[in-house]
Amino acid sequence: MVRPRNPTRFCRACKQMLPADHFKGIRRYCHIHPDARTSDPHIAKTKRAVSAIRYRVWDDKRIFQQPEHNITFQDIRDMLTPEQLDTFSEWAIVPDDPTAPVCRSNAVVVGNRHHMFLLNIWQHSKDSKKYRHFLHEHAFVDYASKEYK
């Protein structure tokens, strides 16, 4: 005998019965609560933010022509403020010295637009002095901002 499928399921986070299409597979939590399975949702959010930043560092190493990067999840977590972790897509980590691999002592947190600007400078000039000038001494002006339009 075939058991009929129940069109509703109980979400442990919502504490209510919801339609089955609100769930992915056989999970016990609806799609509104993706982090409910962890004991602390803040940990999952922080891990996602740090992983995204670390992937961007890993992706940038080919532009800087570096064989590796030596920055850990804990290093990234220590470098960024909680506000920066909340808005992780607006931040990036670039090397202070572009000829050396990225590590805790050779890493600088910059905004996303400044990050793209620095990558463009390094990609086209390969001039370490020019790169460091725009990283430290030159104030970056975001001309895409609404102030300049």
C-alpha positions as CSV (number, residue, x, y, z in Angstrom):
1,M,0.0,0.0,0.0
2,V,1.3,3.4,-1.0
3,R,1.3,6.1,1.7
4,P,-0.1,9.4,0.4
5,R,2.3,12.3,0.6
6,N,1.3,15.1,3.0
7,P,1.3,18.4,1.2
8,T,2.3,20.3,4.4
9,R,5.3,19.8,6.7
10,F,6.3,21.2,10.1
11,C,9.2,23.8,10.2
12,R,11.1,23.6,13.4
13,A,12.1,27.2,13.3
14,C,8.7,28.7,12.4
15,K,6.9,26.2,14.7
16,Q,4.1,25.9,12.2
17,M,2.9,23.7,9.3
18,L,3.9,25.0,5.9
19,P,3.4,23.8,2.3
20,A,5.9,21.2,1.2
21,D,7.3,23.4,-1.6
22,H,8.8,25.6,1.2
23,F,11.3,22.9,2.0
24,K,14.3,21.5,0.1
25,G,14.4,17.8,0.0
26,I,13.8,16.2,3.4
27,R,15.0,19.1,5.5
28,R,13.2,20.1,8.7
29,Y,13.6,23.8,8.2
30,C,11.9,25.9,5.5
31,H,13.8,28.0,3.0
32,I,13.2,31.1,5.0
33,H,15.6,29.7,7.7
34,P,18.7,28.5,5.9
35,D,20.9,28.9,9.0
36,A,18.5,27.4,11.5
37,R,20.4,24.0,11.6
38,T,23.4,25.6,13.3
39,S,23.3,26.3,17.0
40,D,24.2,29.9,16.3
41,P,23.1,31.6,13.0
42,H,25.7,34.3,13.5
43,I,28.5,31.7,13.2
44,A,27.1,30.6,9.8
45,K,26.8,34.2,8.6
46,T,30.4,34.9,9.7
47,K,31.7,31.8,8.0
48,R,30.0,32.7,4.8
49,A,31.4,36.2,4.9
50,V,35.0,35.1,5.6
51,S,34.8,32.4,2.9
52,A,33.7,35.0,0.3
53,I,36.6,37.3,1.2
54,R,39.1,34.4,1.2
55,Y,37.9,33.2,-2.1
56,R,38.4,36.8,-3.5
57,V,42.0,36.7,-2.2
58,W,42.5,33.3,-3.8
59,D,41.1,34.6,-7.1
60,D,43.3,37.7,-7.0
61,K,46.5,35.7,-6.6
62,R,46.6,34.9,-10.3
63,I,46.5,38.7,-11.1
64,F,49.4,39.2,-8.7
65,Q,51.1,36.1,-10.1
66,Q,51.6,34.5,-6.8
67,P,51.7,30.8,-6.3
68,E,49.9,30.8,-2.9
69,H,48.4,32.9,-0.2
70,N,49.0,32.4,3.5
71,I,46.0,34.0,5.1
72,T,43.7,32.0,7.3
73,F,40.1,32.3,8.1
74,Q,41.1,33.5,11.6
75,D,43.3,36.2,10.1
76,I,40.5,37.5,8.0
77,R,38.1,37.4,10.9
78,D,40.5,39.4,13.0
79,M,41.2,42.0,10.3
80,L,37.5,42.8,9.6
81,T,35.2,44.6,12.0
82,P,31.7,43.2,12.7
83,E,30.2,45.9,10.5
84,Q,32.5,44.9,7.6
85,L,31.6,41.3,8.1
86,D,27.9,42.2,7.8
87,T,28.6,44.0,4.5
88,F,31.3,41.6,3.3
89,S,30.5,42.1,-0.4
90,E,31.7,45.7,-0.1
91,W,35.2,44.8,1.2
92,A,38.3,43.1,-0.1
93,I,41.8,42.2,1.1
94,V,44.8,43.1,-1.1
95,P,48.5,42.7,-0.5
96,D,50.5,45.6,0.8
97,D,53.5,44.4,-1.2
98,P,52.1,43.0,-4.5
99,T,55.2,40.9,-5.1
100,A,54.9,38.9,-1.9
101,P,52.1,36.4,-1.1
102,V,49.2,37.7,1.0
103,C,49.5,36.9,4.7
104,R,48.4,38.6,7.8
105,S,51.4,41.0,7.9
106,N,51.1,41.7,4.1
107,A,47.3,42.4,3.9
108,V,45.2,45.6,3.8
109,V,41.4,45.9,3.9
110,V,40.0,48.1,1.2
111,G,36.6,48.9,-0.3
112,N,35.4,47.0,-3.3
113,R,35.8,49.8,-5.8
114,H,39.3,50.6,-4.5
115,H,40.1,46.9,-4.8
116,M,39.1,46.9,-8.5
117,F,41.0,50.1,-9.1
118,L,44.2,48.6,-7.5
119,L,43.9,45.3,-9.4
120,N,43.6,47.3,-12.7
121,I,46.7,49.4,-11.8
122,W,48.7,46.3,-11.0
123,Q,47.5,44.3,-14.0
124,H,48.4,47.1,-16.5
125,S,51.6,48.5,-15.0
126,K,53.2,45.8,-12.7
127,D,54.8,48.8,-11.0
128,S,55.0,48.2,-7.2
129,K,55.7,51.8,-6.4
130,K,52.7,53.1,-8.3
131,Y,50.5,50.4,-6.7
132,R,51.6,51.3,-3.2
133,H,51.2,55.0,-3.9
134,F,47.5,54.4,-4.8
135,L,47.1,52.0,-1.9
136,H,48.4,54.3,0.9
137,E,49.1,57.8,-0.1
138,H,46.5,58.6,-2.8
139,A,42.9,59.2,-1.6
140,F,40.7,57.1,-3.8
141,V,37.8,59.0,-5.3
142,D,34.8,57.0,-6.4
143,Y,33.6,58.8,-9.5
144,A,30.7,56.4,-9.8
145,S,29.2,57.8,-6.7
146,K,26.1,59.9,-6.8
147,E,28.0,62.9,-5.5
148,Y,29.9,63.3,-8.8
149,K,26.9,62.8,-11.2
